[in-house]
Amino acid sequence: MGFLFEGFSAAFVPTQLEYSKGTLPDELLVIAKTFIPKKRRACPNLPVSLAPALRFAGDYPNRGSPIDARSIVLLATPIDLHLTKRILEIALEAYVDTNYHWMVKIHPAISKKYFFKRIMKSRNPGFDFTDAPLPDLLDKTRIVVTSASSTAVEAILRGVPVAIIGNPSGPTINPLEG
């Protein structure tokens, strides 16, 4: 569960039909330890634990050099390819200073092959692509550019500035044209 349900949401508690038809997962994963007890109360018949891909469980000191000495602009792409395309287009428009190293970290749910096929602008020679673990990247990053993302939260926890590119819907809704 990569987003938060309010207590009044119909999706917060599985229905009897979901239990009887076997459509529920073997385990429910939540985005932070603090949500485990509440989810266990709502779903007492299912194991609940912290999602392994999410990183909100520990201490996140800034282990790298001072922010102003770093040169990486990290474009952390969301799973939505329309938003990803928008982030890359904005980055290409802003790409004027060669003192920065523009790195793209593709969302882990998207294969590189599919990514490059769907987003041709990503083939710009100004972008380098990385599979490095996010914590290692954040120790070298001056700023993260993303949309609504757990990457943004982790960067903030580490003291790395984040630029959120608004989208047409969701938590970063931006109703302004252009």
Buried (B, 14 or more C-beta within 10 A) or exposed (E): BEEEBEEEEEEBBBEEEEEEEEEBEEEBBBBBEEBBEBBBEBBEEBEBEBBEEBBBEEEBEEEBEEBEEBBBBBBBBBBBBEBBBBBBEBBBEEBEEEEBBBBBBBBEEBEEEEBEEEBEEBEEEEBEEBEEEBEEBBBBBBBBBBBBBBBBBBBEBBEBEBBBBBBEEBEBEEEEEE
